[in-house]
Amino acid sequence: MIARRHNAVPAAVALNWVRAKGAIPIAGARNLKQVKQNLASLDWDFSTDELAELDTIANELPWLGIKPPFAEKDLFTGMKMFDS
């Protein structure tokens, strides 16, 4: 498991993976221990093989069919709205 190889918690792996994809993760924490774990995710990077492994896992996850949390149509104009 990737988390064990980096002596990290799964949340730190997720934060680091989002960062490796070029996005800026917004980490949540409920206590100081979680803050420290989140910060520790900045201390290491994935190998190319690890990124490929995570990408493969993510691509195999089933689509959950969750509706987006925003309105599909404007209430006043009826125009279709898109998430930005």
DSSP file (Angstrom, degrees, kcal/mol; ACC not computed):
  #  RESIDUE AA STRUCTURE BP1 BP2  ACC     N-H-->O    O-->H-N    N-H-->O    O-->H-N    TCO  KAPPA ALPHA  PHI   PSI    X-CA   Y-CA   Z-CA
    1    1 A M     >        0   0    0      0, 0.0     4,-1.8     0, 0.0     3,-0.2   0.000 360.0 360.0 360.0 138.7    0.0    0.0    0.0
    2    2 A I  H  >  +     0   0    0      1,-0.2     4,-1.5     2,-0.2     5,-0.1   0.877 360.0  57.8 -62.8 -40.2    1.3    3.4   -1.0
    3    3 A A  H  4>S+     0   0    0      1,-0.2     5,-3.0     2,-0.2     4,-0.3   0.912 107.1  48.4 -59.2 -42.4    0.4    5.0    2.4
    4    4 A R  H >45S+     0   0    0      1,-0.2     3,-1.2     3,-0.2    -1,-0.2   0.896 106.2  56.9 -65.3 -39.4    2.6    2.5    4.2
    5    5 A R  H 3<5S+     0   0    0     -4,-1.8    -1,-0.2     1,-0.3    -2,-0.2   0.829 116.4  36.1 -61.1 -30.4    5.5    3.0    1.9
    6    6 A H  T 3<5S-     0   0    0     -4,-1.5    -1,-0.3    -3,-0.3    -2,-0.2   0.304 109.3-120.7-104.5   7.9    5.5    6.7    2.7
    7    7 A N  T < 5S+     0   0    0     -3,-1.2     2,-0.3    -4,-0.3    -3,-0.2   0.934  71.5 131.1  51.4  49.7    4.6    6.2    6.4
    8    8 A A      < -     0   0    0     -5,-3.0    -1,-0.2    -6,-0.1    -2,-0.1  -0.845  61.8-109.6-129.9 162.3    1.5    8.3    5.7
    9    9 A V    >>  -     0   0    0     -2,-0.3     4,-1.5    28,-0.1     3,-0.9  -0.578  39.2-106.9 -86.0 157.1   -2.3    8.1    6.4
   10   10 A P  H 3> S+     0   0    0      0, 0.0     4,-2.4     0, 0.0     5,-0.2   0.841 119.6  59.3 -54.2 -35.4   -4.6    7.6    3.5
   11   11 A A  H 3> S+     0   0    0      1,-0.2     4,-2.5     2,-0.2     5,-0.2   0.883 103.5  51.4 -62.2 -37.4   -5.8   11.2    3.6
   12   12 A A  H <> S+     0   0    0     -3,-0.9     4,-2.4     2,-0.2    -1,-0.2   0.864 108.3  52.0 -67.3 -35.5   -2.2   12.4    3.0
   13   13 A V  H  X S+     0   0    0     -4,-1.5     4,-2.5     2,-0.2    -2,-0.2   0.931 110.4  48.5 -63.8 -44.8   -2.0   10.1    0.0
   14   14 A A  H  X S+     0   0    0     -4,-2.4     4,-2.3     2,-0.2    -2,-0.2   0.922 112.3  48.0 -61.6 -44.8   -5.2   11.6   -1.4
   15   15 A L  H  X S+     0   0    0     -4,-2.5     4,-2.1     1,-0.2    -1,-0.2   0.919 113.6  47.4 -61.1 -43.8   -3.9   15.2   -0.8
   16   16 A N  H  X S+     0   0    0     -4,-2.4     4,-2.4     1,-0.2    -1,-0.2   0.869 110.5  52.2 -67.7 -36.4   -0.6   14.4   -2.4
   17   17 A W  H  X S+     0   0    0     -4,-2.5     4,-1.2     2,-0.2    -1,-0.2   0.912 109.2  49.1 -66.7 -42.5   -2.3   12.7   -5.4
   18   18 A V  H  <>S+     0   0    0     -4,-2.3     5,-1.8     1,-0.2     3,-0.4   0.922 112.8  48.5 -60.7 -43.5   -4.5   15.7   -6.0
   19   19 A R  H ><5S+     0   0    0     -4,-2.1     3,-1.7     1,-0.2    -2,-0.2   0.885 106.8  55.7 -63.4 -39.6   -1.5   18.0   -5.8
   20   20 A A  H 3<5S+     0   0    0     -4,-2.4    -1,-0.2     1,-0.3    -2,-0.2   0.762 101.7  59.1 -65.2 -24.2    0.4   15.7   -8.2
   21   21 A K  T 3<5S-     0   0    0     -4,-1.2    -1,-0.3    -3,-0.4    -2,-0.2   0.462 123.9-104.6 -83.2  -1.6   -2.5   16.2  -10.7
   22   22 A G  T < 5S+     0   0    0     -3,-1.7     2,-0.2     1,-0.3    -3,-0.2   0.536  82.7 120.1  92.4   6.9   -1.8   19.9  -10.6
   23   23 A A      < -     0   0    0     -5,-1.8    -1,-0.3     0, 0.0    -2,-0.1  -0.579  64.8-121.5 -98.9 166.2   -4.8   20.9   -8.5
   24   24 A I        -     0   0    0     -2,-0.2     2,-0.1    -3,-0.1    -5,-0.1  -0.913  28.9-145.6-109.1 107.7   -4.7   22.6   -5.1
   25   25 A P        -     0   0    0      0, 0.0     2,-0.7     0, 0.0   -10,-0.0  -0.418   3.4-143.8 -73.8 146.9   -6.4   20.5   -2.5
   26   26 A I        -     0   0    0     -2,-0.1     2,-0.2     2,-0.0    -2,-0.0  -0.907  25.4-155.3-108.9 102.7   -8.3   22.1    0.3
   27   27 A A        -     0   0    0     -2,-0.7     2,-0.3     8,-0.0     8,-0.0  -0.539   4.4-151.0 -85.0 141.0   -7.6   19.9    3.3
   28   28 A G        +     0   0    0     -2,-0.2     2,-0.3     6,-0.0    10,-0.1  -0.780  14.9 179.9-103.5 154.6   -9.9   19.6    6.2
   29   29 A A        -     0   0    0     -2,-0.3     3,-0.1     1,-0.1    -2,-0.0  -0.971  22.6-167.7-154.5 139.4   -8.7   18.8    9.8
   30   30 A R  S    S+     0   0    0     -2,-0.3     2,-0.3     1,-0.1    -1,-0.1   0.531  77.7  14.0-103.7  -9.8  -10.6   18.3   13.0
   31   31 A N  S  > S-     0   0    0      1,-0.1     4,-1.7     0, 0.0     3,-0.3  -0.956  84.5 -93.9-156.2 172.8   -7.6   18.4   15.3
   32   32 A L  H  > S+     0   0    0     -2,-0.3     4,-2.4     1,-0.2     5,-0.2   0.847 118.8  59.7 -63.0 -36.1   -3.9   19.2   15.4
   33   33 A K  H  > S+     0   0    0      1,-0.2     4,-2.0     2,-0.2    -1,-0.2   0.912 106.9  46.7 -59.8 -42.8   -2.8   15.7   14.7
   34   34 A Q  H  > S+     0   0    0     -3,-0.3     4,-2.6     2,-0.2    -1,-0.2   0.862 109.1  54.6 -68.6 -35.6   -4.7   15.8   11.3
   35   35 A V  H  X S+     0   0    0     -4,-1.7     4,-2.5     2,-0.2    -2,-0.2   0.935 109.6  47.6 -60.0 -46.0   -3.2   19.2   10.5
   36   36 A K  H  X S+     0   0    0     -4,-2.4     4,-2.0     1,-0.2    -2,-0.2   0.882 111.3  50.5 -64.3 -38.6    0.3   17.7   11.0
   37   37 A Q  H  X S+     0   0    0     -4,-2.0     4,-0.9     2,-0.2    -1,-0.2   0.904 110.7  49.7 -65.3 -40.8   -0.6   14.7    8.9
   38   38 A N  H >< S+     0   0    0     -4,-2.6     3,-0.8     1,-0.2     4,-0.3   0.927 111.7  47.8 -63.0 -44.9   -1.9   17.0    6.1
   39   39 A L  H >< S+     0   0    0     -4,-2.5     3,-1.7     1,-0.2    -1,-0.2   0.858 104.1  61.5 -64.2 -35.0    1.3   19.1    6.2
   40   40 A A  H >< S+     0   0    0     -4,-2.0     3,-1.7     1,-0.3    -1,-0.2   0.753  88.5  71.8 -64.4 -23.2    3.4   15.9    6.2
   41   41 A S  G X< S+     0   0    0     -4,-0.9     3,-0.6    -3,-0.8    -1,-0.3   0.694  90.3  61.1 -66.7 -16.0    1.9   15.1    2.8
   42   42 A L  G <  S+     0   0    0     -3,-1.7    -1,-0.3    -4,-0.3    -2,-0.2   0.574  89.1  72.6 -82.7  -9.1    4.0   18.0    1.4
   43   43 A D  G <  S+     0   0    0     -3,-1.7     2,-0.3    -4,-0.2    -1,-0.2   0.503 100.6  35.5 -86.2  -4.2    7.3   16.3    2.4
   44   44 A W    <   -     0   0    0     -3,-0.6     2,-0.3    -4,-0.2   -38,-0.0  -0.964  63.7-147.4-147.1 160.8    7.2   13.5   -0.2
   45   45 A D        -     0   0    0     -2,-0.3     2,-0.2   -25,-0.0   -28,-0.1  -0.887  26.9-105.7-126.6 158.0    6.3   12.9   -3.8
   46   46 A F        -     0   0    0     -2,-0.3     2,-0.1   -30,-0.2   -44,-0.0  -0.502  29.9-121.6 -79.1 150.4    5.0    9.9   -5.7
   47   47 A S     >  -     0   0    0     -2,-0.2     4,-2.3     1,-0.1     5,-0.2  -0.437  33.1-104.4 -77.8 166.5    7.1    7.8   -8.0
   48   48 A T  H  > S+     0   0    0      1,-0.2     4,-2.2     2,-0.2     5,-0.2   0.895 123.8  51.7 -59.3 -40.6    5.9    7.5  -11.6
   49   49 A D  H  > S+     0   0    0      2,-0.2     4,-2.3     1,-0.2    -1,-0.2   0.886 108.0  51.1 -65.0 -39.2    4.8    3.9  -10.8
   50   50 A E  H  > S+     0   0    0      2,-0.2     4,-2.5     1,-0.2    -2,-0.2   0.910 109.8  49.4 -66.3 -41.4    2.8    5.0   -7.8
   51   51 A L  H  X S+     0   0    0     -4,-2.3     4,-2.6     1,-0.2    -2,-0.2   0.917 111.3  49.9 -62.0 -42.4    1.0    7.7   -9.8
   52   52 A A  H  X S+     0   0    0     -4,-2.2     4,-2.3     2,-0.2    -2,-0.2   0.895 109.9  51.6 -62.2 -40.1    0.2    5.1  -12.4
   53   53 A E  H  X S+     0   0    0     -4,-2.3     4,-2.2     2,-0.2    -2,-0.2   0.930 112.0  45.3 -62.5 -46.4   -1.1    2.8   -9.7
   54   54 A L  H  X S+     0   0    0     -4,-2.5     4,-2.6     1,-0.2    -2,-0.2   0.896 112.0  52.0 -65.4 -40.2   -3.4    5.4   -8.3
   55   55 A D  H  X S+     0   0    0     -4,-2.6     4,-2.4     2,-0.2    -1,-0.2   0.905 109.5  50.2 -62.2 -41.6   -4.6    6.5  -11.7
   56   56 A T  H  X S+     0   0    0     -4,-2.3     4,-1.2     2,-0.2    -2,-0.2   0.929 111.6  47.8 -62.3 -45.8   -5.5    2.9  -12.5
   57   57 A I  H >X S+     0   0    0     -4,-2.2     4,-0.6     1,-0.2     3,-0.5   0.928 112.6  48.9 -60.6 -45.9   -7.4    2.5   -9.3
   58   58 A A  H >< S+     0   0    0     -4,-2.6     3,-0.9     1,-0.2    -1,-0.2   0.884 109.3  52.5 -63.5 -38.8   -9.3    5.7   -9.8
   59   59 A N  H 3< S+     0   0    0     -4,-2.4    -1,-0.2     1,-0.2    -2,-0.2   0.722 106.6  54.3 -71.1 -20.5  -10.2    4.8  -13.4
   60   60 A E  H << S+     0   0    0     -4,-1.2    -1,-0.2    -3,-0.5    -2,-0.2   0.557  82.2 108.0 -89.5  -8.9  -11.6    1.5  -12.2
   61   61 A L  S << S-     0   0    0     -3,-0.9     2,-0.1    -4,-0.6     3,-0.0  -0.465  76.8-113.3 -69.3 138.6  -14.0    3.0   -9.7
   62   62 A P        -     0   0    0      0, 0.0     2,-0.4     0, 0.0    -1,-0.1  -0.425  28.6-106.8 -72.2 146.8  -17.6    2.8  -10.8
   63   63 A W        -     0   0    0      1,-0.1     0, 0.0    -2,-0.1     0, 0.0  -0.594  25.9-154.3 -70.2 128.9  -19.4    6.0  -11.6
   64   64 A L        -     0   0    0     -2,-0.4    -1,-0.1     2,-0.1    -3,-0.0   0.594  23.9-130.2 -86.3 -10.9  -21.8    6.6   -8.7
   65   65 A G        +     0   0    0      1,-0.2     2,-0.3     0, 0.0    -2,-0.1   0.815  41.8 172.1  68.0  29.1  -24.3    8.7  -10.7
   66   66 A I        -     0   0    0      1,-0.1    -1,-0.2     3,-0.0    -2,-0.1  -0.565  32.2-124.4 -74.8 129.9  -24.4   11.5   -8.1
   67   67 A K        -     0   0    0     -2,-0.3    -1,-0.1     1,-0.1     0, 0.0  -0.497  31.6-103.8 -72.0 142.0  -26.3   14.5   -9.3
   68   68 A P        -     0   0    0      0, 0.0    -1,-0.1     0, 0.0     4,-0.1  -0.329  25.5-123.0 -63.9 150.8  -24.3   17.8   -9.2
   69   69 A P  S    S+     0   0    0      0, 0.0     2,-0.3     0, 0.0    -2,-0.0   0.371  85.2  82.9 -79.5   7.5  -25.2   20.0   -6.3
   70   70 A F  S    S-     0   0    0      1,-0.1    13,-0.1    11,-0.1     2,-0.1  -0.736  90.6 -90.4-111.1 160.3  -26.1   23.0   -8.6
   71   71 A A        -     0   0    0     -2,-0.3     3,-0.1     1,-0.1    -1,-0.1  -0.360  22.7-149.8 -66.7 144.1  -29.3   23.7  -10.4
   72   72 A E  S    S+     0   0    0      1,-0.2     9,-2.9     8,-0.1     2,-0.4   0.779  82.4  30.3 -84.2 -28.7  -29.6   22.4  -14.0
   73   73 A K  B    S-A   80   0A   0      7,-0.3     2,-0.2     9,-0.0     7,-0.2  -0.976  87.4-109.3-131.9 145.5  -31.8   25.2  -15.2
   74   74 A D     >  -     0   0    0      5,-2.7     4,-1.7    -2,-0.4    -2,-0.0  -0.537  26.4-137.5 -68.1 133.9  -32.1   28.8  -14.2
   75   75 A L  T  4 S+     0   0    0     -2,-0.2    -1,-0.1     1,-0.2     0, 0.0   0.798  98.0  36.8 -65.8 -29.0  -35.4   29.3  -12.3
   76   76 A F  T  4 S+     0   0    0      3,-0.1    -1,-0.2     1,-0.1    -2,-0.0   0.861 129.4  25.6 -93.9 -39.8  -36.2   32.6  -14.1
   77   77 A T  T  4 S-     0   0    0      2,-0.1    -2,-0.2     0, 0.0     3,-0.1   0.675  88.3-133.5-100.2 -19.1  -35.0   32.1  -17.7
   78   78 A G     <  +     0   0    0     -4,-1.7     2,-0.1     1,-0.3    -3,-0.1   0.508  54.1 149.2  77.3   3.2  -35.1   28.3  -18.0
   79   79 A M        -     0   0    0      1,-0.1    -5,-2.7    -6,-0.1    -1,-0.3  -0.431  55.0-105.2 -72.7 144.6  -31.6   28.4  -19.5
   80   80 A K  B     -A   73   0A   0     -7,-0.2     2,-0.3    -2,-0.1    -7,-0.3  -0.485  36.4-148.9 -68.7 135.2  -29.4   25.4  -18.9
   81   81 A M        -     0   0    0     -9,-2.9     2,-0.4    -2,-0.2   -11,-0.1  -0.831   6.9-156.1-109.0 147.4  -26.7   26.0  -16.4
   82   82 A F        -     0   0    0     -2,-0.3     2,-0.2    -9,-0.0   -11,-0.1  -0.923  24.1-110.4-121.6 146.2  -23.3   24.5  -16.3
   83   83 A D              0   0    0     -2,-0.4   -11,-0.0     1,-0.1     0, 0.0  -0.546 360.0 360.0 -70.9 136.7  -20.9   24.0  -13.4
   84   84 A S              0   0    0     -2,-0.2    -1,-0.1     0, 0.0    -2,-0.0   0.470 360.0 360.0 -93.0 360.0  -17.9   26.2  -13.8
